[in-house]
Amino acid sequence: MSNEHTVKSYEEELQFLVDSVIKMGSLTESQMVDSMDAIIKVDKDSIDKIIKSDDEINKFRSKIDTQIMTLLVKRAPMAIDLRETISSLKISQDLERIGDLSKSNAKKVKPLPLDLPEELLSNLKRLGELVIKQLNDVLDSYVNKNYDKAKEVWEKDEQVDDLTYIAMESVIDFLSKDKKNLDFSTHLIFATKNLERAGDHITNIAESICYLIKGEYLKGSRPKGKVIQE
Amino acid sequence: MSDVKIKSNNLNVFYGDKQALFDVNLDLNEKEVTALIGPSGCGKSTFIRCINRMNDVIDICKVTGNIEIDGVEINDENLDVVSLRERVGMVFQKPNPFPKSIYDNISYGPKIHGKGETKSELDEIVERSLKKAALWEEVKDRLDEPGTGLSGGQQQRLCIARAISVNPEVILMDEPCSALDPIATAKIEELIDELKKTYTIVIVTHSMAQAVRVSQKTGFFHLGKLIEVGKTEKIFKNPDNKMTQDYITGRFG
């Protein structure tokens, strides 16, 4: 950002808002790491902790909402400050949704059998790693106000789509071998879809960051990979 | 896209040795509101005072460059300044009604410009002007009372009515709401919105929010120079110039 505000408290309020979004982002990221871990290890003991961490994320969201309302009323922000304020609002909304999806994935661990074949989970694991990397990168681009990095994340969602397709296929393959697998396979399909949706929220965040930095929306349509028909 | 009503080319203004405006090139569109913003002393008022040659009354003031209204140079020595000011009305920061009745405040201009010959013509002008300034309903039963007895907001609308009574083409407003409360300000802003259907309006304001609310185009002045001009929405959401951004976000100095 350029010079500091003449009013120091305004500067502090804006910084506090940005810091809150960063903290919320890092909570969302560790929650996603934990929920992926729980699925891959079929670790049922961590479910409650992950669900609880979602409450924490939701609290952040309402705290950020309040900060934004106060800023709007008190300062009537303009130009870069207005974009900073509005993007905080949008990014925190997307982070909250990502949190919901990680929570939903943690809940899916409960019905999973402990002896899931490794090859069934390997593609899901790869997908999870990619989405976590995307989230990490997008948050990094927010912290450093790095336009190119945000745009890169936005473009890379294509890979998330492709991996989602592959992960889905492997679950469906497994399911078709034995109808007994139907129950928990369905949960794995939903978990895969949740990761793909989290990827979409990450691209929204990337768009918000690009708008924040340049004041214009990314042009053209985002590259898209294979999509499972809903 | 509107037509250009007023055009300034390399406009320079000097008060004695001190240069107040530097090569200002600014187009103002017809039937549009242009807001001029910038810190105190940046030249925005000096600029609008050039449009009706108010600077003529200051002895040490020298103006170079051009200002055209409808393509006609207004700094021409042979130009009739009185008729220029009939075409270009002005409203000031502090409401300044004449110490006369509400009626006389409005009828004075048309009378001296020979626009109202008979009492009924003048009556009609007074009513029309006050209606346009959204003041008629509040004062129609006390037109013979002094204009100075009205509230601040009403006085300012009276001054606007006075400005429009001679059917100008342009209205210059120099911080017209700075002495008014939020309700009176809202009424003036609503009025500006209505007036722009008929007149070209230039408003100097220190309120960013007001500039956003009332104008379609905004120019930012700093130290006598026009730093950036563009669509109001663009200026306040994503200005090109860093100085503009620093000013509107309160990072100046």
HADDOCK unambig.tbl for C-alpha pairs under 7 A between the chains (distance, minus, plus):
assign (segid A and resid 3 and name CA) (segid B and resid 251 and name CA) 5.98 0.50 0.50
assign (segid A and resid 4 and name CA) (segid B and resid 251 and name CA) 5.60 0.50 0.50
assign (segid A and resid 5 and name CA) (segid B and resid 250 and name CA) 5.54 0.50 0.50
assign (segid A and resid 5 and name CA) (segid B and resid 251 and name CA) 4.04 0.50 0.50
assign (segid A and resid 6 and name CA) (segid B and resid 250 and name CA) 5.91 0.50 0.50
assign (segid A and resid 6 and name CA) (segid B and resid 251 and name CA) 5.19 0.50 0.50
assign (segid A and resid 6 and name CA) (segid B and resid 252 and name CA) 6.54 0.50 0.50
assign (segid A and resid 77 and name CA) (segid B and resid 249 and name CA) 6.72 0.50 0.50
assign (segid A and resid 78 and name CA) (segid B and resid 236 and name CA) 5.77 0.50 0.50
assign (segid A and resid 78 and name CA) (segid B and resid 237 and name CA) 6.31 0.50 0.50
assign (segid A and resid 78 and name CA) (segid B and resid 248 and name CA) 6.40 0.50 0.50
assign (segid A and resid 78 and name CA) (segid B and resid 249 and name CA) 5.51 0.50 0.50
assign (segid A and resid 79 and name CA) (segid B and resid 236 and name CA) 5.08 0.50 0.50
assign (segid A and resid 79 and name CA) (segid B and resid 237 and name CA) 4.09 0.50 0.50
assign (segid A and resid 79 and name CA) (segid B and resid 238 and name CA) 5.17 0.50 0.50
assign (segid A and resid 79 and name CA) (segid B and resid 239 and name CA) 6.90 0.50 0.50
assign (segid A and resid 79 and name CA) (segid B and resid 245 and name CA) 6.54 0.50 0.50
assign (segid A and resid 79 and name CA) (segid B and resid 249 and name CA) 6.79 0.50 0.50
assign (segid A and resid 80 and name CA) (segid B and resid 238 and name CA) 6.89 0.50 0.50
assign (segid A and resid 81 and name CA) (segid B and resid 249 and name CA) 6.84 0.50 0.50
assign (segid A and resid 215 and name CA) (segid B and resid 238 and name CA) 5.49 0.50 0.50
